Amino acid sequence: MRILILGGDGYLGWPQALYLSQQGHEVAVFDNFMRRHFDLEHGFDSLNPIYSLHQRVDAWRAVSGKEITIYVGDTMDYDALTACFQGFAPEAVVHFAEQRTAPYSMIDRKHALFTQSNNVLGTLNVLYAIKEFTPDAHLIKLGTMGEYGTPNIDIEEGFIEIHHKGRSDVLPFPKQPNSFYHLSKVHDSANIMFCCKIWGLASTDLNQGVVYGQDTTETLLDERLATRYDYDQIYGTALNRFCSQAAIERPLTVYGKGGQTRGYIHLRDTVRCIELAVLNPAKAGEFRVFNQITEQFSLMELADKVVRVGQSLGLRVDVEHIANPRIESEQHYYNAVHTKLPALGLEPHLLDDAMLTGMINIAVHYRERIDPRLILPTVAWGKAANPDFYQVTQQKQPQGA
């Protein structure tokens, strides 16, 4: 198939492009390098060195003999987007091209506005491009489990049957997003569902949990093919931050009590889930939702795992609780249904000691590149709700870093 990956230079998009290319698909990537620009602007960097997109594509050609087509552009630039759709004529569109992190969206008004406009309006441009140029293409959109929040009932896969005053209906599962980023994903889902209904488009919304891991079979073939390992407070996940802190023997900074529970999935399973959605497309006019997770952990469960594995590697690792910068429940019920992707053939890679050892060893290998100042949070959801936040984080800044 001809598969277009929007955001194909990113942490998920790049290994996805490699995986689908290796499976024999004709792959094109479309990216505006926003993630790289953020690093340059703010002094951030991936823990491991990252090559340019053109160098990556050259390396893939040398390793595999396969081509990946590059389109440089922004989903907010409809001319660039339509040139890509007309030139490549995709049969499937995998949409990763969004501002992808909650902390970024909560920095200030400017970042909230950018997140919502880039994500919601950019996706609307994608929907119009599909409608106008490739109406039979299947849209696979990366959503987030964060759309649901943490309800006190089981989280179903996108829809829930409601019985109310003697009548019943199947309705979208209630959304309780926890940041301007998660809100943008909710708006995306509503727009996509609407366009499927009125234009007859076909779409799969993949509500993904937190992704961990840095290697796939393809990225290991050449160091130039590596994807990102973000450990900072804006883009780095809690598990990445913990592994990096363990590598430099700094306390693992758990936000609040650490009872916050979320769904998780390994990078290898993420690329497989996308493939399963591509190979088993939605029907014309259908908007379907898959919950893309394989396990659930609390922050403390993750921290305890990193402490245990880190200590087994001879590292001095312990835990320190700091003020939670987010407005969220720290003790809550969480049980998300995730049966549709396993039914299509997903065989999950579960988080074990070997995986954690690999993640910590990568951090140890590159520990000279770790800047501890980038790990501690400086973005607070609501200062009034966390009056001690700024004081605590200021006190915790490492001396001489």
SULZIQUI-V400516 format. One record per pair of residues at least 24 apart in sequence whose ideal C-beta (glycine too) atoms are under 10 Angstrom apart, sorted by the first residue. I is the first residue (numbers start at 1). J is the second residue. Records with the same first field share a line. If there is no record, write none. Layout:
I: J, J
This chain:
1: 25, 26, 27, 90, 91, 92, 137, 138, 278, 279, 281
2: 26, 27, 28, 69, 88, 89, 90, 91, 92, 93, 134, 137
3: 27, 28, 29, 88, 90, 91, 92, 93, 94, 137, 138, 140, 274, 275, 278
4: 28, 29, 30, 69, 71, 84, 85, 88, 89, 90, 91, 92, 93, 94, 95, 126, 129, 130, 134, 137
5: 29, 30, 31, 68, 71, 90, 92, 93, 94, 95, 96, 97, 140, 274
6: 30, 31, 32, 71, 73, 75, 81, 84, 90, 93, 94, 95, 96, 97, 98, 122, 123, 126, 129, 139, 141, 142
7: 31, 32, 34, 35, 75, 94, 95, 96, 97, 98, 100, 122, 142
8: 53, 56, 57, 68, 69, 70, 71, 94, 96, 97
9: 33, 34, 35, 36, 50, 52, 53, 56, 57, 70, 72, 96, 97, 227, 228
10: 34, 35, 36, 96, 97, 98, 100, 227, 228
11: 35, 46, 50, 96, 100, 211, 214, 227, 228, 229, 230, 235, 237, 267, 270
12: 94, 96, 100, 142, 208, 211, 227, 228, 267, 270, 271, 274
13: 94, 95, 96, 97, 142, 227, 274
14: 50, 53, 56, 57, 60, 68, 96, 216, 218, 219, 225, 226, 227, 228
15: 213, 214, 215, 216, 217, 218, 219, 225, 226, 227, 228, 267, 268, 270, 271
16: 94, 96, 140, 142, 216, 218, 227, 267, 270, 271, 272, 273, 274, 275
17: 53, 56, 57, 60, 68, 69, 70, 94, 96, 218, 271
18: 56, 57, 59, 60, 63, 64, 66, 68, 216, 217, 218, 219, 221, 225, 227, 271
19: 216, 217, 218, 219, 267, 268, 270, 271, 272, 274, 275
20: 68, 92, 94, 218, 271, 274, 275, 278
21: 57, 60, 61, 64, 66, 67, 68, 218
22: 60, 63, 64, 66, 216, 217, 218, 221, 271
23: 271, 275, 278, 279
24: 66
25: 66, 91, 92, 275, 278, 279
26: 66, 67, 68, 69, 88, 90, 91
27: 60, 66, 67, 68, 69, 88, 90, 94
28: 67, 68, 69, 70, 71, 84, 87, 88, 89, 90
29: 53, 56, 57, 68, 69, 70, 71, 72, 84, 94, 96, 97
30: 69, 70, 71, 72, 73, 74, 75, 80, 81, 83, 84, 85, 88, 90, 93, 95, 96, 97, 126
31: 70, 71, 72, 73, 74, 75, 96, 97
32: 71, 72, 73, 74, 75, 76, 77, 80, 97, 118, 122
33: 72, 74
34: 74, 97, 98, 99, 100, 114, 118
35: 99, 100, 101, 228, 230, 235
36: 228
38: 99, 101, 104, 234, 235
39: 228, 230, 232, 235
42: 232, 234, 374
43: 232, 371, 373, 374
44: 230, 231, 232, 233, 234, 235, 236, 371, 374
45: 228, 229, 230, 231, 232, 369, 370, 371, 374
46: 214, 226, 227, 228, 229, 230, 231, 232, 235, 236, 366, 369
47: 214, 228, 229, 230, 231, 232, 236, 240, 243, 244, 247, 362, 363, 365, 366, 367, 369, 370, 371
48: 214, 223, 226, 227, 228, 229, 362, 363, 365, 366, 369
49: 223, 224, 226, 229, 366, 369
50: 224, 226, 227, 228, 229
51: 222, 223, 224, 225, 226
52: 224
55: 224, 225
56: 219, 222, 224, 225, 226, 227
57: 224, 225
58: 224
59: 221, 222, 223, 224, 225, 226
60: 218, 221, 222, 224, 225
62: 221, 222, 224
63: 218, 221, 222, 224, 225
64: 218, 221, 222, 225
73: 97
74: 118, 122, 125
75: 118, 119, 121, 122, 123, 124, 125, 126, 129
76: 117, 118, 121, 122, 124, 125
77: 122, 125
78: 121, 122, 124, 125, 126, 128, 129, 132
80: 125
81: 122, 125, 126, 128, 129, 133
82: 125, 128, 129, 132, 133
83: 129
84: 129, 133
85: 126, 128, 129, 130, 132, 133, 134, 137
86: 129, 132, 133, 134
87: 133
88: 133, 134
89: 133, 134, 137
90: 129, 130, 133, 134, 137, 138, 139
91: 134, 136, 137, 138, 278, 281
92: 134, 137, 138, 139, 140, 202, 204, 274, 277, 278, 279, 281
93: 126, 127, 129, 130, 134, 137, 138, 139, 140, 141, 203, 278
94: 138, 139, 140, 141, 142, 204, 206, 274, 275, 277, 278
95: 122, 123, 126, 127, 130, 139, 140, 141, 142, 143, 188, 192, 203, 205, 206
96: 140, 141, 142, 274
97: 122, 123, 126, 142
98: 122, 123, 141, 142, 143, 144, 181, 184, 185, 188
99: 180, 181, 184
100: 142, 144, 181, 185, 235
101: 179, 181, 230, 232, 233, 234, 235, 236, 237, 379
102: 144, 146, 177, 178, 179, 180, 181, 182, 183, 234, 326, 379, 381
103: 179, 181, 232, 233, 234, 235, 236, 325, 326, 377, 378, 379, 380, 381
104: 179, 180, 181, 234, 235, 379
105: 179, 180, 181, 182, 183, 184, 234, 379
106: 178, 179, 180, 181, 234, 325, 326, 327, 379, 380, 381, 382
107: 180, 234, 378, 379, 380
108: 379
109: 180
111: 180, 181, 234, 379
112: 179, 180, 181, 183, 184
113: 180
114: 180
115: 179, 180, 181, 182, 183, 184
116: 180, 181, 183, 184, 187
117: 184
118: 184
119: 180, 181, 183, 184, 185, 187, 188
120: 183, 184, 185, 186, 187, 188, 190, 191
121: 184, 187, 191
122: 184, 188
123: 184, 185, 187, 188, 189, 191, 192, 195
124: 187, 188, 191, 192, 195
126: 188, 191, 192, 195
127: 188, 191, 192, 194, 195, 196, 199, 201, 203
128: 195, 199
130: 195, 199, 201, 202, 203
131: 195, 198, 199, 200, 201
132: 199
134: 201
135: 199, 200, 201, 202, 284
136: 200, 201, 202, 281, 284
137: 201, 202, 203, 281
138: 201, 202, 203, 204, 277, 278, 280, 281, 282, 283, 284, 286
139: 192, 195, 196, 201, 202, 203, 204, 205, 277, 281, 282, 287
140: 202, 203, 204, 205, 206, 273, 274, 275, 276, 277, 278, 281, 282, 290
141: 185, 188, 189, 191, 192, 203, 204, 205, 206, 207, 277, 287, 289
142: 185, 188, 204, 205, 206, 207, 208, 211, 270, 273, 274, 292
143: 182, 185, 186, 188, 189, 192, 204, 205, 206, 207, 208, 289, 290, 291, 292
144: 177, 179, 181, 182, 184, 185, 186, 188, 189, 205, 206, 207, 208, 209, 210, 263, 292
145: 182, 185, 206, 207, 208, 209, 210, 262, 263, 264, 265, 291, 292, 293, 296, 334, 336, 338
146: 175, 176, 177, 178, 179, 181, 182, 183, 185, 186, 207, 208, 209, 210, 262, 263
147: 172, 173, 174, 175, 176, 177, 178, 182, 183, 184, 185, 186, 187, 188, 189, 205, 207, 289
148: 173, 174, 175, 176, 177, 178, 182, 186, 207, 263, 291, 334, 336
149: 174, 175, 176, 177, 178, 182, 328, 329, 332, 334
150: 176, 178, 260, 261, 262, 328, 329, 330, 331, 332, 333, 334, 336
151: 175, 176, 332, 333, 334, 335, 336
152: 329, 332, 333, 334
153: 333, 335
154: 333, 334, 335, 336, 337
155: 207, 263, 291, 293, 333, 334, 335, 336, 337, 338
156: 289, 291, 336, 337, 339
157: 205, 207, 288, 289, 290, 291, 292, 336, 337, 338, 339, 340, 341
158: 189, 193, 204, 205, 207, 287, 288, 289, 290, 291, 337, 340
159: 287, 288, 289
172: 287, 289
173: 207, 289, 291, 337
178: 326, 327, 328, 329, 381
179: 326, 327, 328, 381
180: 381
189: 287, 289
190: 287
192: 287, 289
193: 286, 287, 288, 289
194: 287
195: 287
196: 282, 283, 284, 285, 286, 287, 288
197: 285, 286, 287
198: 285
199: 284, 285
200: 283, 284, 285, 286
201: 282, 284, 285, 286, 287
202: 281, 282, 283, 284, 285, 286, 287, 288
203: 277, 281, 282, 285, 286, 287, 288, 289
204: 273, 274, 276, 277, 278, 280, 281, 282, 286, 287, 288, 289, 290, 340
205: 277, 282, 287, 288, 289, 290, 291, 292
206: 270, 273, 274, 276, 277, 288, 289, 290, 291, 292, 340, 341
207: 263, 289, 290, 291, 292, 293, 336, 338
208: 263, 264, 265, 269, 270, 273, 274, 290, 291, 292, 293
209: 262, 263, 264, 265, 270, 291, 292, 293, 294, 295, 296, 297, 336, 338
210: 237, 238, 239, 240, 262, 263, 264, 265, 293, 297, 302
211: 237, 239, 240, 264, 265, 266, 267, 269, 270, 292, 293
212: 237, 238, 239, 240, 243, 264, 265, 266, 267, 270, 295, 297, 302, 351, 355, 356, 359
213: 239, 240, 264, 265, 266, 267, 268, 269, 270, 349, 351, 355, 358, 359
214: 240, 243, 267, 358, 359, 362, 363
215: 266, 267, 268, 355, 358, 359, 362
216: 266, 267, 268, 270, 271, 272
217: 268, 271
218: 271
219: 267, 268, 271
226: 362
227: 267
229: 359, 362, 363, 366, 369
230: 374
231: 363, 366, 369, 370, 371, 372, 374, 375
232: 370, 371, 373, 374, 375, 376, 377
233: 325, 373, 374, 375, 376, 377, 378, 379, 393
234: 374, 377, 378, 379
235: 374
236: 374, 375
237: 262, 264, 302
238: 262, 264, 297, 299, 302, 303, 306
239: 264, 297, 299, 302, 303, 305, 306, 351, 355, 356, 359
240: 359, 362, 363, 375
241: 302, 306, 363, 374, 375, 376, 377
242: 299, 302, 303, 305, 306, 307, 310, 317, 319, 356, 359, 360, 363, 375
243: 302, 306, 309, 310, 317, 356, 357, 358, 359, 360, 361, 362, 363, 364
244: 306, 359, 360, 362, 363, 364, 366, 367, 369, 370, 371, 372, 374, 375
245: 303, 306, 310, 315, 317, 318, 319, 320, 363, 370, 372, 375, 376
246: 303, 306, 307, 309, 310, 311, 313, 315, 316, 317, 318, 356, 359, 360, 363, 364, 367
247: 310, 313, 315, 317, 359, 360, 361, 362, 363, 364, 365, 366, 367, 370
248: 315, 363, 364, 367, 368, 370, 371, 372, 375, 398
249: 310, 315, 316, 317, 318, 367
250: 316, 317, 318, 320, 370, 372, 375, 376, 396, 398, 401
251: 303, 307, 316, 317, 318, 319, 320, 321, 322, 396
252: 299, 300, 302, 303, 304, 306, 307, 310, 317, 318, 319, 320, 321, 375
253: 303, 319, 320, 321, 322, 375, 376, 377, 393, 396
254: 298, 299, 300, 302, 303, 304, 319, 320, 321, 322, 324
255: 299, 321, 322, 323, 324, 325, 326, 328, 330, 377
256: 299, 300, 321, 322, 323, 324, 325, 326, 328, 329, 330, 331, 386
257: 298, 299, 300, 321, 324, 330, 331
258: 298, 299, 300, 301, 302, 303, 304, 319, 321, 324, 330, 331
259: 298, 299, 300, 301, 329, 330, 331, 332, 334
260: 297, 298, 299, 300, 324, 326, 328, 329, 330, 331, 332, 334
261: 296, 297, 298, 299, 300, 301, 329, 330, 331, 332, 333, 334, 335, 336
262: 293, 295, 296, 297, 298, 299, 302, 334, 336
263: 291, 292, 293, 294, 295, 296, 297, 334, 335, 336, 338
264: 293, 294, 295, 296, 297, 302, 350, 351
265: 291, 292, 293, 294, 295, 338, 341, 346, 348, 349, 350, 351
266: 294, 295, 348, 349, 350, 351, 355
267: 349
268: 348, 349, 355
269: 293, 294, 341, 346, 347, 348, 349, 350
270: 294
272: 341, 344, 345, 346, 347, 348, 349
273: 340, 341, 342, 344, 345, 346, 348
275: 344, 345, 346
276: 340, 341, 342, 343, 344, 345, 346
277: 340, 341, 344
279: 344, 345
280: 340, 341, 343, 344, 345
288: 340
289: 340
290: 338, 339, 340, 341, 343, 344, 346
291: 336, 337, 338, 339, 340, 341
292: 338, 340, 341, 346
293: 336, 337, 338, 341, 348
294: 338, 341, 342, 346, 347, 348, 349, 350, 351
295: 338, 348, 349, 350, 351
296: 334, 335, 336, 338
297: 334, 351
298: 330, 331, 332, 334
299: 324, 330
300: 330
301: 351
302: 351, 356
305: 351, 352, 353, 355, 356
306: 356, 359, 360
308: 353, 356
309: 352, 353, 354, 355, 356, 357, 358, 359, 360
310: 356, 357, 360, 363, 364
312: 353, 356, 357, 360
313: 356, 357, 360, 361, 364
315: 360, 363, 364
317: 360
320: 396
321: 392
322: 376, 377, 388, 389, 392, 393, 395, 396
323: 377, 380, 386, 387, 388, 389, 390, 391, 392, 393, 396
324: 377, 380, 381, 385, 386, 389, 392
325: 376, 377, 378, 379, 380, 381, 382, 383, 386, 389, 390, 392, 393
326: 377, 379, 380, 381, 382, 385, 386, 389
327: 380, 381, 382, 385, 386
328: 381
370: 401
371: 398, 401
372: 396, 397, 398, 399, 400, 401
373: 397, 398, 401
374: 401
375: 401
376: 401
